[in-house]
């Protein structure tokens, strides 16, 4: 299974967040992305948030 990643730089916001997360499994990455979204971006952990985050996970590694 290819490594997966999520990169806040791909979704500019007022916070100008530059965090990129990666993991070997989609589930591990999704959990980390949810924790980041809740703690840093002040989102609520909802099924809708989880679905949205899952839809933006990409294969590979974040660009440098």
Number of C-alpha atoms within 10 A of each C-alpha: 7 12 14 21 23 24 19 17 14 12 10 10 10 5 9 10 15 11 12 16 17 22 18 14 13 19 12 12 21 24 14 15 25 20 16 15 18 14 12 11 13 10 13 14 13 11 9 10 16 16 11 11 17 18 10 14 18 16 16 14 16 17 8 4
